[in-house]
């Protein structure tokens, strides 16, 4: 079934092209800054590993909790267009303010990006879903193409921003990230000017938007409030050790609103929504393990990998580079299999995504077999590990984006997209805890070097705690990284196999959604 929108390009709605490039530049800014952040904190601001991981985890988790709020506000009042523009402006300011080396600007900048992402991220993804009618067979393919845009930005940014930071100073790297965000806003504005979106993404209720409070319309009040809450998020990041209280508060509010939705929808919508929540739980586990990429894996690459042709920040582009290579082939594969009625259902794809993720981290752990006298391993294992987990990501992440727009009740679509991104909130929170397990002090080993996991780690790496302690501190650090990666790799594979076994039950609950 095709969409009735005749304004098409390359077999998809023309609006997809503009959203593709807007997201590409927005992700350029986001991932460029992300690649520099932990290294900037440990090398320039002289934070300890634990402090840097804590700030990074708090920032990255909050970046994905605000989309739930931004999704609700767009659904009810702002509409996709205004929400995306507001989010883009906030994020651009955040990147530029990082050029000032002062605690107020540092934490304030992170607060701006957190709030801005809440308006930008869920609504541009929902906007893509809005371009296709329910049941349009091109939807998965369209989201995979959109996902390619995300990763083009994510691949180019770490290399470009890292080069600027290395050549001219950290702050020039952040400036380049800000320029990327401005470029994204300009592309989106151009799409609006050319009317490629038709009547989609407009303010849902003009009378509600223009309702006055203290002389300001409700829409303007939201914009003003967005700027006013920035300091609050900056403070939460600074005092990240108390973030677990926020996790409980968010969880309670999320649960209450989901219960409200479940009680107000039809029986079929209720089943589909439960599947959306199940997929979100699986994605939370995926995210917690996968998101070592911006924290512990970056320091692992910096300290324990013989890098060739790039620095540690640049290794953040490896995953995105592989997505660029494989996104279009995967998109074509789903279309090809759909025509032959052999396309695996989404529940199967999710389980395979977790299995490949786990195998990728097991490959990282296998790098112990190439360790040299300086406790450094071959870059080949880093590259191959990223290749394997990237395949897992393509089975899961773009498909998840697509399914959220199909499984969600229509009037709650942006909120449910926000719930999907909340997996990253929880994932990054737990990713920070996982990253902290990799830190080494006074010759101690982490919890995964003992018992059953200790045996698994020894089987995969060939290293025991006794061997590690007899070697240099750098070797102990390497062992700590690999023990965590091996253990969580195995956990991910086991959960993936279980998800595969129950996939027929999940498929039935999806009530016709593939």
Rosetta blueprint (number, residue, H / E / L):
1 X L
2 X L
3 X L
4 X L
5 X L
6 X L
7 X L
8 X E
9 X E
10 X L
11 X L
12 X E
13 X E
14 X H
15 X H
16 X H
17 X H
18 X H
19 X H
20 X H
21 X H
22 X H
23 X H
24 X H
25 X H
26 X H
27 X H
28 X H
29 X H
30 X H
31 X H
32 X H
33 X H
34 X H
35 X H
36 X H
37 X H
38 X H
39 X H
40 X H
41 X H
42 X H
43 X H
44 X H
45 X L
46 X L
47 X L
48 X L
49 X H
50 X H
51 X H
52 X H
53 X H
54 X H
55 X H
56 X H
57 X H
58 X H
59 X H
60 X H
61 X H
62 X H
63 X L
64 X L
65 X L
66 X H
67 X H
68 X H
69 X H
70 X H
71 X H
72 X H
73 X H
74 X H
75 X H
76 X H
77 X H
78 X H
79 X H
80 X H
81 X H
82 X H
83 X H
84 X H
85 X H
86 X H
87 X H
88 X H
89 X H
90 X H
91 X H
92 X H
93 X H
94 X H
95 X H
96 X H
97 X H
98 X L
99 X L
100 X L
101 X L
102 X L
103 X H
104 X H
105 X H
106 X H
107 X H
108 X H
109 X H
110 X H
111 X H
112 X H
113 X H
114 X H
115 X H
116 X H
117 X H
118 X H
119 X H
120 X H
121 X H
122 X H
123 X H
124 X H
125 X H
126 X H
127 X H
128 X H
129 X H
130 X H
131 X L
132 X L
133 X L
134 X L
135 X L
136 X L
137 X L
138 X L
139 X H
140 X H
141 X H
142 X H
143 X H
144 X H
145 X H
146 X H
147 X H
148 X H
149 X H
150 X H
151 X H
152 X H
153 X H
154 X H
155 X H
156 X H
157 X H
158 X H
159 X H
160 X H
161 X H
162 X H
163 X H
164 X H
165 X H
166 X H
167 X H
168 X H
169 X L
170 X H
171 X H
172 X H
173 X H
174 X H
175 X H
176 X H
177 X H
178 X H
179 X H
180 X H
181 X H
182 X H
183 X H
184 X H
185 X H
186 X H
187 X H
188 X H
189 X H
190 X H
191 X H
192 X H
193 X H
194 X L
195 X L
196 X L
197 X L
198 X L
199 X L
200 X L
201 X L
202 X L
203 X L
204 X L
205 X L
206 X H
207 X H
208 X H
209 X H
210 X L
211 X L
212 X E
213 X E
214 X L
215 X L
216 X E
217 X E
218 X H
219 X H
220 X H
221 X H
222 X H
223 X H
224 X H
225 X H
226 X H
227 X H
228 X H
229 X L
230 X H
231 X H
232 X H
233 X H
234 X H
235 X H
236 X H
237 X H
238 X H
239 X L
240 X H
241 X H
242 X H
243 X H
244 X H
245 X H
246 X H
247 X H
248 X H
249 X H
250 X H
251 X H
252 X H
253 X H
254 X H
255 X H
256 X H
257 X H
258 X H
259 X H
260 X H
261 X H
262 X H
263 X H
264 X H
265 X L
266 X L
267 X H
268 X H
269 X H
270 X H
271 X H
272 X H
273 X H
274 X H
275 X H
276 X H
277 X H
278 X H
279 X H
280 X H
281 X H
282 X H
283 X H
284 X H
285 X H
286 X H
287 X H
288 X H
289 X H
290 X H
291 X H
292 X H
293 X H
294 X H
295 X L
296 X H
297 X H
298 X H
299 X H
300 X H
301 X H
302 X H
303 X H
304 X H
305 X E
306 X E
307 X L
308 X L
309 X L
310 X L
311 X L
312 X L
313 X H
314 X H
315 X H
316 X H
317 X H
318 X H
319 X H
320 X H
321 X H
322 X H
323 X H
324 X H
325 X H
326 X H
327 X H
328 X H
329 X H
330 X H
331 X H
332 X H
333 X H
334 X H
335 X H
336 X H
337 X H
338 X H
339 X H
340 X L
341 X L
342 X L
343 X L
344 X L
345 X L
346 X H
347 X H
348 X H
349 X H
350 X H
351 X H
352 X H
353 X H
354 X H
355 X H
356 X H
357 X H
358 X H
359 X H
360 X H
361 X H
362 X H
363 X H
364 X H
365 X H
366 X H
367 X H
368 X H
369 X H
370 X H
371 X L
372 X L
373 X L
374 X L
375 X L
376 X L
377 X E
378 X E
379 X H
380 X H
381 X H
382 X H
383 X H
384 X H
385 X H
386 X H
387 X H
388 X H
389 X H
390 X H
391 X H
392 X H
393 X H
394 X H
395 X H
396 X H
397 X H
398 X H
399 X H
400 X H
401 X H
402 X H
403 X H
404 X H
405 X H
406 X H
407 X H
408 X L
409 X L
410 X H
411 X H
412 X H
413 X H
414 X H
415 X H
416 X H
417 X H
418 X H
419 X H
420 X H
421 X H
422 X H
423 X H
424 X H
425 X H
426 X H
427 X H
428 X H
429 X H
430 X H
431 X H
432 X H
433 X H
434 X H
435 X H
436 X H
437 X L
438 X L
439 X L
440 X L
441 X L
442 X L
443 X L
444 X L
445 X L
446 X L
447 X H
448 X H
449 X H
450 X L
451 X H
452 X H
453 X H
454 X H
455 X H
456 X H
457 X H
458 X H
459 X H
460 X H
461 X H
462 X L
463 X L
464 X L
465 X H
466 X H
467 X H
468 X H
469 X H
470 X L
471 X L
472 X L
473 X H
474 X H
475 X H
476 X H
477 X H
478 X H
479 X H
480 X H
481 X H
482 X H
483 X H
484 X H
485 X H
486 X H
487 X H
488 X H
489 X H
490 X H
491 X H
492 X H
493 X H
494 X H
495 X H
496 X H
497 X H
498 X H
499 X H
500 X H
501 X H
502 X L
503 X H
504 X H
505 X H
506 X H
507 X H
508 X H
509 X H
510 X L
511 X L
512 X L
513 X L
514 X L
